[in-house]
Structure formats: structure tokens, C-alpha cells
Amino acid sequence: MTDGPDGGARVCRVFLVDDHAVFRSGVRAELAGQTGIEVVGEAGSVAEAVAGIGRVRPDVVLLDVHMPDGGGVAVLRAVLGAVAGGSTDTADAPGPTFLALSVSDAAEDVIAVIRGGARGYVTKTISGGDLADAVRRVADGDAVFSPRLAGFVLDAFARAAPGPEDRGEPVHDAEVDSLTPREKEVLRLLARGYTYKEIAEELFISVKTVETHASNVLRKTQQSNRHALTRWAQSRHLD
């Protein structure tokens, strides 16, 4: 973190990464009124994020998990790989701390980004004040998780021989593999009992788009209705 303009309180410089511009605007507005936090940049894609983080050198990156071109894990690999490889001028800055901020609370997503190098993982249901606190805490070296998510990480790292799902690698199931990242998000929310309207609000998409994704999921998984789809998702631990 850097000293404030008066040389007093330190300011945590934050960079936002999310492919939804409206959501970025909301987070920026929430953090704008928080003491000791300054949003210094934002990006809506992996490439923009990598370039922007390298240019701005923030203290903390708030990172979306599911985006095109590899999502949050791709950003982690590119930025932290560059720092570890010495391909950036990091003599006075070892690199940012990453805090995942995602709609997903699935174990495989949490584990994948933590193994990728993130310091914490919170869901988008978090309040503005709690998000600001989480940013400050990871900047100070703490690990921060939304309730119950820490258990996923502890369980994964406690296993002597973690499986591919725990390593953030895809499980080889033809039907699961056929789903796009967005379809998997819709599937998980459907399996948890969300209505189409609630899913649309959660993912910042239209109800019509949710209906299209749900139809594609039913077709690809060969399930006849929502109840059968929920049982199918639970059997594969996708709920």
C-alpha cells in the first residue's frame, strides 16, 4: 500500500477485473466512500486486466472468476508468472494481492483460484463495507473467505492425493464438458432453487438469456425437466 496524499494514512490501491461494466461501476461506487481505498483501474477481459495491472501496479486486484479466455485463473497465471519470471520491473513492488469476487460459491472455483495464487475469495452477495474490509485484510496479508468457503480450501489441501476437481482441472464427463462456463453458472443456480428472474439478477443478464442457457443445459445434459436436472447436478457435485 502507499502513503496518503498528506503522508499519513496508507491508501490501498485497487484494480477491478470483471466482464460486466455495470457490476464494475457498482463496486467502484461502493468502494469510493471507503476510507483508505482508491480504485485505480479496471478491466473487462483477461488481456485488458494483465496489461492494466502491469501498468498501474495496484496493491489489490478484485478478480472475477468466470470470464472469456480463461477467466480469473488466466489473469493469475499471467500476472504472477511475469512477477516470478522477472519479466516486469518489480524491484520496488513484488506484485499485487488477488481477492476473487465471484457469483459462484462452487468448491472447484474456490480451489482453482486459490491454487492459482489468490489470497481470498468472496461472493458477490457481500456488502460494500464487508468488501472494503476484505480488501484491507488481504492487503495486510490475511486470507479472507466468505462464510463456509474456507472449508473447501482446507479440505482440498488436507487431502493427501487431491483429484482433478480439487486441482481446478476439469472432470472428464462428456456432458459436463459440453457446457460453457455461463451454462454451468446457470445450472448451479437452478440446482439451488433460484428462479429465472433471480438468476438473471445474480448474473446481470436478461431473463430471456437465462431461459436460453437453461434450454441449452437441458438439451446437453439430456434431462427432461428442472427437477431431473437438479438431481443430475447433485450427482456430479455441481450444485
Backbone as a ProteinNet text record, in pm:
[ID]
protein_1_A
[PRIMARY]
MTDGPDGGARVCRVFLVDDHAVFRSGVRAELAGQTGIEVVGEAGSVAEAVAGIGRVRPDVVLLDVHMPDGGGVAVLRAVLGAVAGGSTDTADAPGPTFLALSVSDAAEDVIAVIRGGARGYVTKTISGGDLADAVRRVADGDAVFSPRLAGFVLDAFARAAPGPEDRGEPVHDAEVDSLTPREKEVLRLLARGYTYKEIAEELFISVKTVETHASNVLRKTQQSNRHALTRWAQSRHLD
[TERTIARY]
84.8	0	88.1	27.2	103.3	55.8	143.9	106.1	0.1	-85	-187.1	-125.7	-208.6	-156.5	-96.7	-136.5	-80.7	34.3	78.4	187.4	144.8	12.5	-37.5	-83.8	-215.9	-273.7	-239.6	-211.8	-177.9	-304	-291.4	-403.6	-383.6	-485.6	-481.2	-533.2	-449	-483	-541.5	-664.2	-740.9	-767.2	-756.2	-785.4	-901.2	-1004.3	-1123.3	-1116.5	-1143.8	-1148.1	-1281.2	-1367	-1496.9	-1548.2	-1609.4	-1653.8	-1790.3	-1846.2	-1971.7	-1944.5	-1958.1	-1928.3	-2018.2	-2146.2	-2239.8	-2196.3	-2150.9	-2105.8	-1980.1	-1886.2	-1765.7	-1801.1	-1899.5	-1940.8	-1996.8	-2073.7	-2130.1	-2024.7	-1924.9	-1816.9	-1735.3	-1708.8	-1632.6	-1706.3	-1838.9	-1918	-1917.2	-1925.8	-1925.2	-1792.2	-1683	-1551.7	-1511.3	-1576.9	-1538.4	-1552	-1649.8	-1671.1	-1600.8	-1516.2	-1448.8	-1312.7	-1284.9	-1159.4	-1039.4	-937.2	-812.1	-810.6	-910.5	-915.9	-932.8	-855.5	-864.5	-868.1	-972.7	-981.4	-900	-794.7	-700.6	-712.2	-799.8	-815.5	-914.8	-954.4	-1048.2	-1031.3	-1079.1	-1068.4	-1184.6	-1222.7	-1334.4	-1295.8	-1166.3	-1120.5	-985.5	-944.5	-816.4	-701.6	-700.2	-591.3	-583.6	-699.5	-701.9	-653.5	-692.6	-653	-502.3	-443.9	-299.6	-222.6	-265.2	-197.4	-216.5	-339.7	-368.9	-300.2	-297.3	-231.5	-81.6	-22.5	119.6	150.5	58.3	80.7	56.5	-51.7	-94	-25.5	8	69	-12.1	-133.4	-217.3	-169.4	-223.9	-195.2	-283.4	-410.3	-506.5	-583.3	-602.8	-685.6	-811.2	-928.3	-1055.6	-1087.4	-1090.4	-1086.3	-1211.3	-1280.7	-1392.1	-1335.3	-1411	-1362.9	-1396.7	-1522.3	-1566.6	-1572.8	-1476.9	-1473.8	-1426.2	-1448.8	-1395.2	-1242.5	-1186.3	-1040.2	-966.3	-1032.2	-962	-999.1	-1069.6	-1118.5	-1010.7	-1047.9	-957.6	-828.4	-835	-714	-611.6	-659.4	-568.6	-499.1	-572.6	-512.3	-405.6	-438	-342.2	-213.8	-229.8	-112.1	-25.1	-89.3	-12.9	59.4	-11.1	48.8	151.9	114.3	207.3	323.4	298	406	508	459.1	550.1	634.2	570.4	643.2	749.7	709.7	804.2	918.7	887.5	989.2	1076.3	1043.1	1124.8	1108.9	996.5	977.4	916.3	890	844	938.3	937.1	1022.4	955.2	991	924	1020.5	1123.6	1222.6	1159.9	1063.5	1001.2	857.5	812.2	674.7	668.3	648.6	650.3	529.9	434.9	315.2	193	74.4	-47.6	-94.8	-182	-253.6	-389.4	-431.5	-557.2	-666.6	-784.2	-902.8	-1012.2	-1053.7	-1159.1	-1293.5	-1371.2	-1504.7	-1597	-1676	-1748.6	-1891.4	-1977	-2112.5	-2111.9	-2008.3	-2000.4	-1946.2	-2009.7	-1954.1	-1925.9	-1898.9	-1869.4	-1727.8	-1711.9	-1583	-1471.8	-1501.3	-1395.5	-1345.9	-1436.2	-1394.8	-1306.6	-1347.1	-1269.3	-1128.9	-1122.9	-994.9	-904.6	-963.3	-883.7	-813.3	-885.1	-821.4	-725.2	-754.2	-660.8	-532.4	-544.7	-424.5	-351.6	-426.6	-365.1	-289.5	-314.8	-239	-321.2	-454.9	-538.4	-526.5	-544.2	-530.5	-664.5	-773	-904.6	-1011.5	-1134.4	-1245.9	-1373.8	-1443.2	-1571.7	-1674.9	-1801.3	-1907.5	-1968.4	-2039.1	-2094.1	-2214.1	-2253	-2357.4	-2301.6	-2171.7	-2106.2	-2147	-2156.5	-2190.3	-2068.3	-2094.7	-1985.3	-1885.4	-1935.4	-1846.6	-1761.7	-1824.5	-1750.1	-1647.7	-1681.8	-1586.4	-1464.9	-1488.6	-1377.5	-1289.4	-1351.9	-1275.2	-1192.7	-1252.9	-1180.8	-1060.5	-1077.4	-966.9	-852.4	-886.8	-783	-710.9	-786.2	-727.3	-631.1	-669.2	-576.5	-454.2	-474.3	-359.8	-260.9	-313.5	-228.1	-176	-208.4	-153.3	-246.2	-369.6	-464.6	-525.1	-577.3	-657	-803.1	-885.7	-1024.5	-1118.7	-1221.7	-1320.7	-1461.6	-1557.7	-1696.9	-1726.9	-1829.5	-1862.8	-1873.9	-1819.3	-1816.2	-1716.6	-1671	-1580.2	-1442.2	-1400.1	-1269.2	-1260.8	-1374.3	-1376.1	-1338.4	-1377.7	-1341.3	-1189.4	-1124.7	-979.6	-909.6	-954.6	-894.2	-908.4	-1026.8	-1048.4	-958.3	-945.3	-865.8	-718.6	-666.6	-523.9	-491.2	-593.5	-570.5	-562.5	-616.6	-614.8	-473.5	-436.4	-301.7	-286.8	-391.7	-385.2	-507.9	-507.5	-623.9	-653.6	-781.6	-823	-822.3	-854.9	-851.3	-945.6	-1062.1	-1155.4	-1096	-1025.4	-962.5	-847.9	-783.9	-673.4	-722.8	-855.2	-909.8	-907.9	-886.1	-883.8	-1021.2	-1059.4	-1191.8	-1205.1	-1321.9	-1352.5	-1399.8	-1348.1	-1378.1	-1513.7	-1614.4	-1752.1	-1800.5	-1835.6	-1868.4	-1981	-2081.9	-2195.1	-2155.8	-2078.1	-2031.6	-1938.9	-1848.4	-1752.3	-1819.8	-1940.2	-2009.6	-2070.6	-2080.6	-2141	-2039.9	-2084.9	-1999.8	-1991.8	-1893.9	-1885.9	-2015.3	-2078	-2202.9	-2314.6	-2321.2	-2423.3	-2404.6	-2279.5	-2254	-2300.6	-2281.1	-2329.2	-2480.8	-2548.7	-2694.9	-2738.6	-2670.1	-2702.7	-2693.4	-2584.9	-2567.6	-2679.3	-2715.1	-2819.9	-2956.5	-2981.3	-3105.2	-3112.8	-3001.3	-2997.4	-3017.3	-2987.6	-3004.6	-3142.6	-3228.4	-3365.9	-3393.4	-3298	-3319.9	-3422.9	-3505.7	-3596.3	-3519	-3577.6	-3512	-3484.1	-3579.9	-3562.3	-3447.1	-3438.1	-3330.7	-3194.5	-3190.3	-3065.2	-3022.7	-3119.8	-3090	-3029.7	-3087.1	-3036.7	-2898.5	-2877.2	-2749.3	-2636.3	-2667.6	-2564.3	-2562	-2651.7	-2656.9	-2684.4	-2779.5	-2822.7	-2974.7	-3034.2	-3179.1	-3242.6	-3371.4	-3445.3	-3447.1	-3460.6	-3461.1	-3329.8	-3218.1	-3088	-3078.2	-3133.2	-3134.3	-3213.7	-3327.9	-3411.7	-3335.6	-3261.5	-3183.6	-3076.3	-3002.6	-2899.5	-2960.3	-3075.9	-3140.6	-3183.4	-3235.6	-3274.9	-3154.8	-3043.8	-2921.2	-2870.2	-2878.4	-2833	-2917.5	-3049	-3138.5	-3108.9	-3084.8	-3056.9	-2924.3	-2820.3	-2687.4	-2676.6	-2751.5	-2745.3	-2850	-2937.1	-3041	-3136.9	-3167.6	-3263.9	-3397	-3505.1	-3637.9	-3698.2	-3657.9	-3715.3	-3618.6	-3657.6	-3569.9	-3540.5	-3640.7	-3618.8	-3516.2	-3526.9	-3429.8	-3291.2	-3287.5	-3160.8	-3094.2	-3174.5	-3120.3	-3056.6	-3124.3	-3068.8	-2940.9	-2939.5	-2822	-2703.8	-2729.5	-2622.2	-2569.8	-2658.8	-2616.5	-2531.8	-2565.5	-2489	-2347.5	-2323.6	-2190.6	-2128	-2190.7	-2139.3	-2127.5	-2224.2	-2222.5	-2319.8	-2378.4	-2475	-2410
-119.4	0	124.1	235.1	359	460.6	558.5	664.4	752.4	809.3	900.4	1030.7	1117.1	1242.1	1333.9	1316.2	1402.1	1334.7	1218.3	1146.7	1069.1	1066.1	998.2	856.7	836.9	703.2	643.3	514.9	446.3	419	425.6	404.7	274.1	190.2	64.8	89.3	65.2	90.4	-37	-27.1	-144	-139.3	-255.4	-270.1	-368.9	-334.1	-417.7	-496.8	-626.3	-710.1	-786.1	-750.6	-816.8	-785.8	-884.4	-860.6	-792.3	-752.5	-677.8	-533.5	-440.5	-299.9	-242.9	-283.8	-232.9	-277.3	-401.5	-450.1	-375.3	-352.1	-276.6	-138.2	-75.7	58.1	54.2	-50.7	-64.8	-84.2	-167.9	-191.4	-63.7	4.7	130.8	230.6	238.9	332.3	291.7	160.3	112.3	143.3	126.2	146.7	293.5	376.9	518.6	587.6	547	613	546.4	447.8	373.8	435.6	450.2	510.3	423.3	487.5	417.5	330.8	344	263.1	353.9	328.5	404.5	307.4	316	233.8	302.4	235.7	299.3	246.8	149.5	98.5	-14.8	-51.8	-162	-222.7	-344.6	-414.5	-511.7	-538.2	-628	-756.7	-778.6	-901.9	-941.6	-1063.5	-1113.3	-1026.8	-1001.3	-924	-783	-717.8	-582.8	-584.2	-688	-697.4	-711.2	-801.3	-824.5	-696.6	-629.8	-506.5	-396.4	-381.6	-275.4	-294.9	-417.6	-446.1	-418.4	-456.9	-431	-283.3	-207	-63.1	12.2	-21.2	54.6	6.3	-122.3	-184.1	-159.1	-212.2	-193.3	-278.2	-249.8	-332.5	-457.1	-440.3	-550	-552.4	-672.9	-691.7	-766.4	-705.1	-773.5	-846.8	-978.5	-1060.8	-1146.1	-1127.3	-1215.1	-1351.1	-1456.7	-1591.8	-1636.3	-1613.9	-1661.9	-1548	-1548.2	-1454.7	-1530.5	-1476	-1541.3	-1548.2	-1637.8	-1650.1	-1697.5	-1779.4	-1838.5	-1784.6	-1672.3	-1619.9	-1576.7	-1575.8	-1527.9	-1605.6	-1736.7	-1818.7	-1775.7	-1740.1	-1695.5	-1564.7	-1474.6	-1348.9	-1377.5	-1464.4	-1501.1	-1557.8	-1651	-1715.2	-1613.9	-1523.3	-1426.9	-1326.5	-1270.7	-1166.2	-1224.5	-1329.2	-1386.8	-1456.8	-1511.3	-1572.6	-1470.4	-1351.6	-1245.1	-1196.2	-1186.5	-1142.9	-1245.2	-1374	-1480.1	-1492.1	-1466.5	-1479.9	-1357.6	-1251.6	-1130.4	-1055.9	-1078.2	-1011.4	-873.1	-830.5	-694.7	-628.7	-496.2	-422.1	-421.5	-516.9	-531.3	-511.8	-435.7	-416.4	-355.4	-263.5	-198.5	-244.2	-344.5	-391.7	-538.9	-627	-770.6	-822.3	-738.5	-782.4	-766.7	-761.1	-737	-861.2	-837.5	-945.4	-958.9	-1082.8	-1106.5	-1152.6	-1091.6	-1131.6	-1162.4	-1289.7	-1328.3	-1274	-1219.7	-1168.2	-1227.2	-1327.2	-1405	-1435	-1459	-1504.9	-1650.3	-1722.5	-1865.6	-1893.1	-1989.5	-2037.4	-2186.8	-2232.8	-2374.4	-2407	-2524.6	-2563.5	-2561.9	-2612.7	-2620.7	-2483	-2382.9	-2247.1	-2186.4	-2205.5	-2153.4	-2213.5	-2344.1	-2414.5	-2374.9	-2360.7	-2328.4	-2194	-2091	-1958.9	-1949.2	-2022	-2020.3	-2092.1	-2205.3	-2272.2	-2184.7	-2101.5	-2011.8	-1897	-1869.5	-1764.3	-1655.8	-1666	-1565.5	-1578.8	-1468.7	-1467.3	-1486.1	-1471.5	-1486.3	-1499.4	-1526.4	-1549.6	-1508.5	-1409	-1366.1	-1366	-1382.8	-1386.5	-1248.1	-1231.7	-1101.5	-1060.5	-1144.5	-1106.1	-1022.7	-1004.8	-932.1	-784.7	-723.5	-581.5	-496.1	-368.7	-279.4	-264	-251.9	-236.4	-360.1	-477.4	-601.9	-623.3	-580.3	-593.2	-505	-384	-293.8	-352.8	-412.3	-475.2	-591.6	-670.2	-783.5	-735.3	-627.2	-569.4	-527.4	-458.8	-414	-533	-635.5	-750.8	-827.4	-850.3	-922.4	-836.9	-705.2	-615.7	-624.4	-654.1	-665.8	-807.3	-898.1	-1032.5	-1140.4	-1104.7	-1205	-1281.9	-1399.6	-1475.2	-1452.7	-1420.1	-1383.5	-1466.3	-1522.3	-1601.5	-1569.4	-1579.4	-1572.4	-1694.4	-1685.6	-1798.5	-1929.4	-2033.6	-2173.4	-2201.6	-2099.6	-2125.1	-2168.6	-2122.4	-2161.9	-2312.6	-2374.6	-2519.5	-2594.3	-2541.4	-2605	-2611.4	-2499.8	-2491.5	-2583	-2580.7	-2666.7	-2813.5	-2852.7	-2991.7	-3032	-2942.2	-2974	-2990.7	-2900	-2905.5	-3012.2	-3059.8	-3164.6	-3302.8	-3316.8	-3447.5	-3483.2	-3605.6	-3649.4	-3653	-3691.8	-3704.2	-3639.9	-3508.5	-3439.8	-3481.5	-3490.4	-3529.4	-3411.6	-3434.1	-3326.9	-3213	-3241.4	-3134.4	-3040.9	-3098.6	-3018.5	-2933.8	-2979.1	-2903.1	-2796.3	-2782.5	-2684.4	-2732.8	-2862.7	-2919.3	-2977.1	-2980.7	-3032	-3181.1	-3219.5	-3361.2	-3411.3	-3524.9	-3572.2	-3640.5	-3560.2	-3604.2	-3535.1	-3612.5	-3555.4	-3453.5	-3481.6	-3389.7	-3261.3	-3275.9	-3157.5	-3074.5	-3141	-3071.3	-2996.4	-3040.4	-2976.2	-2842.5	-2814.4	-2690.3	-2576.4	-2459.6	-2340.9	-2293	-2208.7	-2156.4	-2089.4	-2012.4	-1945.3	-2045.6	-2149.7	-2252.4	-2325	-2344.5	-2408.6	-2319	-2187.2	-2095	-2102.6	-2101.9	-2111.8	-2244.7	-2352.8	-2485.1	-2487.5	-2434	-2436.2	-2359.1	-2244.7	-2163.8	-2230.5	-2294.3	-2370.3	-2482.1	-2551.9	-2664.6	-2618.7	-2492	-2439.5	-2378.7	-2387.3	-2341.8	-2199.7	-2133.8	-1997.1	-1994.2	-1889.9	-1868.9	-1806	-1807.4	-1745.1	-1597.1	-1529.9	-1387.3	-1366.7	-1451.9	-1439.9	-1467.9	-1565.6	-1596.2	-1477.1	-1417.9	-1301.4	-1188.1	-1163.6	-1057.1	-1092	-1218.4	-1261.9	-1252.6	-1286	-1290.1	-1165.4	-1070	-945.5	-972.2	-1061.2	-1090	-1085.7	-1091.2	-1084.7	-1219.7	-1217.2	-1341	-1425.7	-1360.2	-1432.5	-1507.8	-1444.1	-1510.7	-1629.3	-1613.7	-1725.7	-1842.2	-1812.4	-1917.1	-1990.9	-1915.6	-1977.5	-2069.5	-2021.4	-2104.5	-2229.7	-2213.1	-2326.9	-2430.8	-2382.8	-2474.2	-2550.4	-2481.1	-2545.9	-2650.2	-2617	-2710.2	-2837	-2821.3	-2937.5	-3024.6	-2959.4	-3034.6	-3108.9	-3040.1	-3100.9	-3212	-3196.7	-3298.4	-3407.7	-3388.4	-3486.2	-3508.9	-3400.8	-3408.3	-3349.5	-3403.8	-3367.6	-3246.2	-3218.8	-3106.5	-3057.9	-2953.5	-2891.1	-2984.3	-3059.6	-3149.7	-3257.8	-3312.3	-3413.5	-3350.7	-3225.3	-3155.6	-3132.1	-3098.5	-3077.3	-3204.8	-3318.1	-3446.3	-3479	-3448.9	-3473.8	-3390.5	-3262.4	-3173.2	-3218.1	-3258.7	-3303.8	-3429.2	-3518.7	-3643.2	-3616.9	-3502.2	-3464.8	-3353.9	-3325	-3222.9	-3086.2	-3054.7	-2926.7	-2826.9	-2861.8	-2772.1	-2684.4
0	0	0	-37.2	-48.3	54.6	87.3	180.1	117.8	202	154.4	107.7	45.9	-8.9	96.1	223.5	328.6	401.7	348.4	410.9	533.7	561.5	680.4	651	660.1	644.5	508.1	509.5	386	304	173.8	82.9	7.2	7.1	-67	-207.9	-307.3	-447.9	-508.1	-558.1	-602	-752	-815.6	-958.6	-972	-1049.9	-1066.3	-1196.7	-1188.9	-1308.6	-1311.1	-1405.7	-1420.7	-1560.4	-1626.1	-1763.3	-1772.1	-1658.8	-1658.3	-1616	-1710.2	-1682.6	-1574.1	-1573.2	-1472.6	-1332.9	-1322.2	-1191.6	-1147.5	-1240.1	-1205.4	-1153.4	-1218.4	-1175.4	-1034	-1004.8	-871.8	-765.9	-794.1	-698.5	-678.6	-788.2	-779.4	-690.2	-707.4	-626.8	-479.8	-454.1	-315.8	-246.5	-318.6	-258.5	-251.9	-333.1	-339.3	-204.3	-126.8	1.7	118.3	90.1	196.4	228.6	354.6	398.6	362.5	307.9	280.9	157.8	70.5	-51.6	-172.7	-275.4	-400.3	-518	-600	-720.6	-829.4	-876	-968.9	-1111.5	-1134.8	-1270.4	-1275.3	-1396.9	-1414.3	-1552.7	-1567.6	-1695.6	-1709	-1835.1	-1861.1	-1930.3	-1950.5	-2015.4	-1957.9	-1987.8	-1938.6	-1990.2	-2121.8	-2181.8	-2124.2	-2110.8	-2053.9	-1909.8	-1836.4	-1695.5	-1681.4	-1758.2	-1749.3	-1783	-1890	-1929.9	-1826	-1777.6	-1681.6	-1548.1	-1501.1	-1372.8	-1383	-1496.2	-1515.8	-1523.6	-1577.7	-1592.8	-1462.2	-1393	-1274.4	-1146.6	-1140.7	-1022.1	-894.5	-889.7	-771	-653.8	-537.9	-420.5	-419.3	-456.1	-454.9	-585.7	-640.2	-759.2	-717.5	-740.9	-720.3	-850	-843.2	-963.3	-981.8	-1094.4	-1130.4	-1169	-1143.5	-1171.7	-1313.1	-1354.6	-1485.3	-1586.7	-1678.1	-1788.8	-1911.9	-2031.8	-2152.5	-2148.3	-2227.3	-2244.3	-2119.2	-2038.3	-1924.9	-1789.2	-1783.7	-1657.4	-1561	-1432.7	-1329.3	-1319	-1340.4	-1331.3	-1436.8	-1556	-1661.8	-1623.3	-1558.1	-1512.2	-1406.6	-1312.4	-1208.5	-1267.3	-1359.8	-1419.4	-1492.4	-1568.6	-1647.4	-1558.8	-1461.8	-1377	-1281.2	-1209.8	-1113.1	-1182.1	-1301.5	-1377.9	-1421.9	-1460.7	-1502.6	-1385.2	-1267	-1148.2	-1110.1	-1108.8	-1070.5	-1170.3	-1298.3	-1400.8	-1417.8	-1345.4	-1353.2	-1484	-1554.7	-1683.1	-1668.5	-1542.4	-1518.1	-1419	-1417.9	-1325.4	-1188.7	-1104.7	-975.7	-859.9	-879.4	-773.1	-648.6	-668.2	-554.1	-534.2	-608	-596.7	-633.3	-535.4	-561.1	-638.1	-665.4	-736.1	-648.1	-708	-631	-556.6	-460.9	-393.9	-461.6	-484.9	-555.6	-459.9	-473.3	-398.9	-499.9	-507.3	-601.2	-552.8	-646.1	-618	-723.8	-686.1	-786.1	-743.8	-842.3	-814.9	-771.7	-809.3	-780.6	-640.9	-573.1	-446.4	-455	-578.1	-600.3	-554.5	-495.4	-439.7	-543.6	-664.5	-764.7	-808.3	-808	-843.9	-734.8	-609.8	-497.7	-497.4	-510.6	-504.4	-621	-740.4	-858.7	-844.3	-797.3	-789	-670.6	-562.9	-450.1	-489.1	-557.4	-607.3	-709.3	-779.7	-877.4	-815.6	-687	-620.1	-553.4	-558.7	-492	-340.7	-271.2	-125.3	-54.2	-128.6	-68.2	-174	-128.1	-220.7	-149	-205.1	-150.4	-262.9	-226	-326.8	-345.2	-456.2	-491.2	-406.8	-311.8	-217.9	-102.2	-98.4	10.5	9.5	126.5	135.7	101.9	72.6	38.2	151.6	274.1	388.6	413.2	399.8	420	308.7	186.9	76.1	101.8	145.7	176.6	285.8	386.4	494.4	441.7	350.4	291.4	210.8	137.4	59.6	152.2	258.4	352.7	415.1	448.7	516.7	426.6	300.5	212.6	182.5	176.2	153.7	269.1	389.2	507.6	529.1	435.6	443.6	494.4	531.1	578.4	460.9	488.2	391.8	427.7	328.3	355.4	267.6	331	258.2	307	215.9	257.3	345	430	517.3	440.9	495.6	452.1	339.6	266	155.2	202.4	319.3	370.3	388.5	421.1	439.1	314	197.6	71.5	56.5	89.1	73.4	172.9	297.6	399.1	362.1	314.9	276.4	160.4	62.1	-56.9	-23.2	57.9	88.8	193	263.9	363.4	300.9	181	115.4	70.4	92	51.7	-98.8	-166.1	-311.7	-373.8	-387.6	-442.6	-586	-616.4	-751.1	-845.7	-971.1	-1070.7	-1039.3	-981.6	-949.5	-845.1	-746.4	-641.7	-695.3	-801.9	-860.4	-957.3	-965.1	-1058	-1200.6	-1221.1	-1354.9	-1387.5	-1514.6	-1549.9	-1523.4	-1472.4	-1457.9	-1593.7	-1636.8	-1771.7	-1776.6	-1789.2	-1805.9	-1932.8	-2033.1	-2164.1	-2155.7	-2074.5	-2064.6	-1991.4	-1883.6	-1811.2	-1899.5	-1968.8	-2054.4	-2168.4	-2206.1	-2318.3	-2278.8	-2148.9	-2101.7	-2101.8	-2140.6	-2133.9	-1988.7	-1954.1	-1816.7	-1772.5	-1860.2	-1823.3	-1801.9	-1884.4	-1865.7	-1733	-1691.8	-1562.5	-1448.3	-1462.7	-1359.8	-1348.1	-1462.7	-1463	-1403.3	-1440.2	-1388.2	-1235.4	-1179.7	-1033.9	-964.3	-1018.5	-956.1	-970	-1083.4	-1099.7	-996.8	-978.5	-884.9	-740.9	-713.2	-577.5	-556.4	-659.6	-644.5	-685.7	-750.9	-796.4	-910.3	-913.5	-1026.5	-1142	-1260.8	-1376	-1348.5	-1285.2	-1255.5	-1158.8	-1055.8	-957.6	-1021.1	-1112.5	-1182.5	-1268.4	-1337	-1421.1	-1338.2	-1220.5	-1133.3	-1079.6	-1047.2	-990.4	-1092.3	-1218.6	-1322.3	-1410.4	-1380.8	-1457.8	-1606.9	-1633	-1769.8	-1773	-1892.4	-1904.1	-1874	-1839	-1814.8	-1941.8	-2057.2	-2185.1	-2205.3	-2169.5	-2182	-2087.5	-1966.4	-1871.8	-1929.7	-1989.1	-2048.8	-2159	-2238.4	-2346.1	-2289.2	-2186.8	-2124.6	-2062.1	-1994.7	-1929.2	-2032.5	-2144.6	-2251.8	-2306	-2323.6	-2372.3	-2272.5	-2143.4	-2040.6	-2041.3	-2048.9	-2052.5	-2173.9	-2287.4	-2410	-2401.1	-2354.1	-2349.6	-2245.1	-2135.5	-2030.1	-2048	-2148.1	-2180.8	-2064	-1992.4	-1883.8	-1930.5	-1877.1	-1927.2	-1858.3	-1733.4	-1660.8	-1552.9	-1484.3	-1385.2	-1267.3	-1223.1	-1109.7	-1144.9	-1264.2	-1308	-1321.3	-1368.7	-1384.6	-1248.7	-1147.8	-1013.8	-960	-977.5	-932.1	-1008.3	-1138.3	-1221.9	-1173.1	-1142.6	-1095.8	-960.6	-872.2	-739.7	-746.7	-839.8	-853.1	-899.4	-961.7	-1009.4	-925.8	-812.3	-719	-788.3	-874	-945.3	-885.6	-771.7	-710	-603.8
[MASK]
+++++++++++++++++++++++++++++++++++++++++++++++++++++++++++++++++++++++++++++++++++++++++++++++++++++++++++++++++++++++++++++++++++++++++++++++++++++++++++++++++++++++++++++++++++++++++++++++++++++++++++++++++++++++++++++++++++++++++++++++

